[in-house]
């Protein structure tokens, strides 16, 4: 009984279900549009603490881990020039949290408070 009334209702129901699937959406559908790339944060004139907060938001948006190597490169590339130098002197292979704490410690302390000059803030051979 091809083309009977009962077959007509079944086919419409199946087609309706198929069209609601995102895989069967037309090309203009928002379901198939690629997500926009999230721009990496830059430190600019912000403090290291504020920049690190932006990095934390960035990793949540990308669903990646704080120890991700690509994130470390992104973090380093976004640092201000002065803080890049401090990070290199401290050791770029260290975890990001340690680098941030060290940069904050060095940036906030003056020579009078610590008794050290800029060169003495870093141990010799500590570039790991």
Number of C-alpha atoms within 10 A of each C-alpha: 6 7 7 8 9 10 11 11 10 11 11 11 10 10 10 11 11 13 12 10 10 12 11 13 14 11 10 8 10 11 14 13 9 7 8 6 7 9 7 14 18 18 21 12 10 12 14 19 14 12 20 20 12 17 22 14 13 17 15 12 10 10 9 13 12 16 12 13 12 12 18 18 11 15 20 20 15 18 22 17 13 10 20 17 13 22 22 15 18 22 17 19 13 14 14 19 12 14 20 18 13 16 20 16 12 17 14 10 12 13 13 8 8 11 11 13 11 11 9 11 17 16 10 10 9 11 14 10
